[in-house]
Amino acid sequence: MTVGGVLETCLYATDLAAAEAFYTAALGLEVLARAEGRHVFFRCGAGVFLVFDPRRTSAEPTYVGGEPVPVHGATGPGHVAFAVPAAELGAWRRRLAELGVAVESEVRWPRGGASLYLRDPAGNVVELASPAIWGLGDATLPGVR
């Protein structure tokens, strides 16, 4: 048995409208589902990126088919890294600048690859990184050769 990859990951934000606007406009993610005051979910490559309001998800379970999904939540800035082809990092830098989104840091990693770090409206650290930062090639990205 093996784990096949990350199916979903999440961050937390109390202003879901601001989070949705940021992730759709700045990163071009497509909204998959939303529940007012609780969450907004985005399609992200072969997986799903979730943004929850921790005031709801840490206080009350959700029931699916009568079974509870455990409560969860976090406070303070979280972190997520989105994989982007190395050749597109310059285009991402320009796109973010055009949208007025500051790149807080740019790191070139010892084993190769680079990362752009920015923040979403909730203060979460968002990283755009080439897979080479982990010794992986761009071929690990769906649709990239």
Secondary structure as UniProt FT lines:
FT   STRAND          8..12
FT   HELIX           16..25
FT   TURN            26..27
FT   STRAND          30..35
FT   TURN            36..38
FT   STRAND          39..44
FT   TURN            45..46
FT   STRAND          47..52
FT   HELIX           54..57
FT   TURN            58..59
FT   STRAND          62..64
FT   TURN            65..66
FT   STRAND          67..69
FT   STRAND          79..83
FT   HELIX           86..88
FT   HELIX           89..98
FT   TURN            99..100
FT   STRAND          105..108
FT   TURN            110..111
FT   STRAND          114..119
FT   TURN            121..122
FT   STRAND          125..129
FT   HELIX           131..134
FT   HELIX           138..140
FT   TURN            142..143
//
